[in-house]
């Protein structure tokens, strides 16, 4: 099977002082990115099923492709991002501009302070594993998050999990699973569909 992981589009910055999880929607640019990746994947061969994290930015990114193909979005909670309970969401590019030291510390550490790396990684691997088990021989798209893509890529490549690369917004990341269960990386961070969008 081919397992295609797509990071969500650019969300809005959201900070909730009352502690309610931020769960931001896509920005206008994020919606443009979602339409662009839908147009590209829609002509890239058949997609049998579409899954998405329950987080709003992932669901909204999946919608254009689901509508174009007439395929329902199936929600998989285990591919939610590690920040799902956070009351704030600041896109990493904005963090670099507004709080350079916080950005630098995040990049040095490779994961946010207080993150349960083991629990997050195990949930992602179990969720993706169930998607793989239920879709032998199919092409499946999963709209998720940068941390999720890093976790699954770490598992497939066989090294200890950390946030080792930055998947771009709506980047396409392909993995292949042979019938005997052998997993391999097809590509990481494909963004050709974003050419021509304003930076």
HELIX and SHEET records of a PDB file:
HELIX    1   1 UNK A   28  UNK A   41  1                                  14    
HELIX    2   2 UNK A   56  UNK A   69  1                                  14    
HELIX    3   3 UNK A   77  UNK A   79  5                                   3    
HELIX    4   4 UNK A   92  UNK A   98  1                                   7    
HELIX    5   5 UNK A  100  UNK A  109  1                                  10    
HELIX    6   6 UNK A  117  UNK A  133  1                                  17    
HELIX    7   7 UNK A  146  UNK A  157  1                                  12    
HELIX    8   8 UNK A  192  UNK A  194  5                                   3    
SHEET    1   A 6 UNK A  73  UNK A  75  0                                        
SHEET    2   A 6 UNK A  49  UNK A  52  1                                        
SHEET    3   A 6 UNK A 139  UNK A 144  1                                        
SHEET    4   A 6 UNK A   2  UNK A   7  1                                        
SHEET    5   A 6 UNK A 172  UNK A 177 -1                                        
SHEET    6   A 6 UNK A 183  UNK A 190 -1                                        
SHEET    1   B 2 UNK A  14  UNK A  15  0                                        
SHEET    2   B 2 UNK A  88  UNK A  89 -1                                        
END                                                                             
